[in-house]
Amino acid sequence: MSGVVVLSGNPRAGSRTRTLAVRVGADIAHRDGAAPPTVVDLAEYGAQLLVHDDVRVAGGLATVRSARVLVVGTPTYKGSYTGVLKVFVDRLPHQGLAGVVGVPVTVGATAQQAAQSERHLRGLLAELGAEVRPGLAVTEPSAGDPEVSVGYVAALAGRV
């Protein structure tokens, strides 16, 4: 198993969601004395996500499955996680994240939207067999605040 892996489910490169998820992953890794997280950014795959036997996507799936801790970040789209994230995880086998600790991180325009998306993402990770921890749901303005991640990771102490 690898250490911490961050899966960014935002279709836009360089997003605040990616930045926040990477920060959470880095804070978890630092707390555990582990190497910095490996990042799988779905924005980099584009249409290749739809190619069944794409080698890069297969590599991303293998990286995600090998995680000890998987931080999954997504913005809120239509009350839930993004379609690119769903397309990606649909390629995982049944219980494909068994033994992986799942940490959902969602960003929404409002606290209610972010919380709704976090609930959906938590359910998705659980369906895939991950040992899901309470997620981090923040509004867009809060996503850039480094203290949000520090406080969240401190609250996770002993759970990840």
NORGI-V318087 format. One record per pair of residues at least 24 apart in sequence whose ideal C-beta (glycine too) atoms are under 10 Angstrom apart, sorted by the first residue. I is the first residue (numbers start at 1). GAP is how many residues later the second one is. Records with the same first field share a line. If there is no record, write none. Layout:
# NORGI-V318087
I = GAP  GAP
This chain:
# NORGI-V318087
1 = 64  65  66  67  68  98  99
2 = 32  33  35  36  60  61  62  63  64  65  66  67  68  98
3 = 25  26  29  30  31  32  33  34  35  63  64  65  66
4 = 24  25  26  27  28  30  31  32  33  34  35  63  64  65  66  67  97  99  156
5 = 24  32  33  34  35  55  58  59  60  61  62  63  64  65  66  67  95
6 = 30  31  32  33  34  35  58  61  63  64  65  66  67  97  99
7 = 30  31  32  33  34  35  53  54  56  57  60  63  64  65  66  67  78  81  82  95  98
8 = 31  32  33  34  35  36  63  64  65  66  67  74  76  77  97
9 = 31  32  33  34  63  64  65  66  68  72  73  74  75  76  77  78  79  80  96  97  112
10 = 31  32  33  63  64  65  67  71  72  74  75  97
11 = 31  32  34  35  38  63  64  66  71  72  73  74
12 = 30  31  63  70  72
13 = 28  29  30  31  33
14 = 27  29
15 = 26  28  58  59  60  92  128
16 = 57  59  91  122  124  125  126  127  128
17 = 26  56  57  58  59  65  88  89  90  91  121  123  126
18 = 24  25  55  56  57  87  89  125
19 = 54  88  124  125  127  130
20 = 51  53  55  85  86  87  116  118  122  123  124  125  126  128  129  132
21 = 50  51  52  53  82  83  84  85  86  115  122  128
22 = 49  51  83  127
23 = 48  50  82  120  121  122  123  125  126  127  129  130
24 = 45  47  48  49  79  80  81  111  112  124  125  126  128  129  132
25 = 42  44  45  46  47  48  78  80  124  128
26 = 45  123  127
27 = 44  119  122  123  124  125  126  127  129
28 = 40  41  43  73  75  121  124  125  128  129  132
29 = 40  42  124
30 = 123
31 = 119  122  123  125  126  129
32 = 36  37  121  128
34 = 34  35
37 = 30  32  33  34
38 = 25  26  28  29
39 = 24  32  34
40 = 24  27  30  32  48
41 = 32
42 = 32  40  42  43  45  46  47
43 = 41
45 = 39  42  43
46 = 38
49 = 34  35  36  38  39  41  42
50 = 34  37
52 = 39
54 = 37
57 = 30  31  34
58 = 33
60 = 28  31
61 = 27  28  30  31  32  35
64 = 24  25  27  28  32  33  36  64
65 = 27  28  31  32  33  34  35  63
66 = 34
67 = 30  32  33  34  35  63
68 = 31  32  33  92
69 = 31  32  33  34  61  62  64  87  91
70 = 27  30  31  32  33  34  55  58  60  61  62
71 = 30  31  32  33  34  62  64  65  89
72 = 25  30  31  32  33  34  49  50  52  53  58  60  63
73 = 30  31  32  33  34  48  63  70
74 = 30  31  32  33  34  43  44  46  47  50
75 = 31  32  33  34  38  39  42  65  68
76 = 30  31  32  33  34  36  37  38  39  40  41  42  44  45  61  63  64
77 = 31  36  40
78 = 35  39
79 = 29  33  34  37  38  40  41
80 = 26  33  36  37  38  39  40  41  43  44
81 = 25  36  37  39  40  42  43  44
82 = 35  39
85 = 36  39
86 = 34  38
89 = 32  35  36  38  39
90 = 34  38
92 = 35  36  37
93 = 35  36
94 = 33  34  35
95 = 32  33  34  35
96 = 31  32  33  34
97 = 27  28  29  30  31  32  33  34  35
98 = 30  31  32  33
99 = 30  31  32
100 = 25  28  29  30  31  32
101 = 24  29  30  31  32  55  58  59
102 = 24  26  27  28  29  30  31  33  58
103 = 27  28  29  30  31  32  33  49  50  53  56  57
104 = 26  28  29  30  31  32  33
105 = 30  31  32  33  38  43  44  47
106 = 29  30  31  32  37
107 = 29  30  31  32  33  34  35  36  37
108 = 29  30  31  32  35
109 = 30  31  32
110 = 29  30
111 = 26  27  28  31
112 = 25  27
113 = 24  26  27
114 = 24  25  26  28  29
131 = 28  29
133 = 26  27
134 = 25
